[in-house]
Amino acid sequence: NMGCYANQPDDYETFRPFFEKALEVYHKVDLKAKKHVNNWNFAGVAGLPADGVLDLAKLGLPALSMRVRTGRNLNKFPLPASMSKQNRIDMEVEMGKVFDNLIQDSAFGGRYVSITPGHKNFINEKEYQELVDSNIMFKDMSADPY
């Protein structure tokens, strides 16, 4: 595995030759010949409903847990490599407003939990471990040798 991170949004342009080469080598693709295009239309995909709508209930599947990563989506904050601890705390508080709206919407519902001490949705170690064991929460990577 490999990871390359920009510290500022314009780093992607400033260091474009580096990022392109890293992507080409890692993914074994020539970016001058191939361009990624998102296509979120699932109609006609084998094994899915003909209309392409992924309704879990219609597929006979239970409701799923969803993790949302937002670290690269808010212009108001630096990219993660340049964020301070306070930036991270402030971003979590800011995103909490969005999550509260999603939770109130019956189409989404759910619950937001935090592992930031002092946060209104802070969970204790026991609940954190239960969520990790259920593969809902990421494990603490600080002691992971890999």
Protein Blocks (a to p, Z undefined) as FASTA:
>chain_A
ZZdddfbfklmmmmmmmmmmmmmmmnopafklpccdddfbfghiahiafklpacfklnop
acddddddfklmcfkbccfklpcfklmmmmmmmmmmmmmmmmmpmklnpadddfbehiak
bccfklmmmmmmnomaccdfklmmZZ
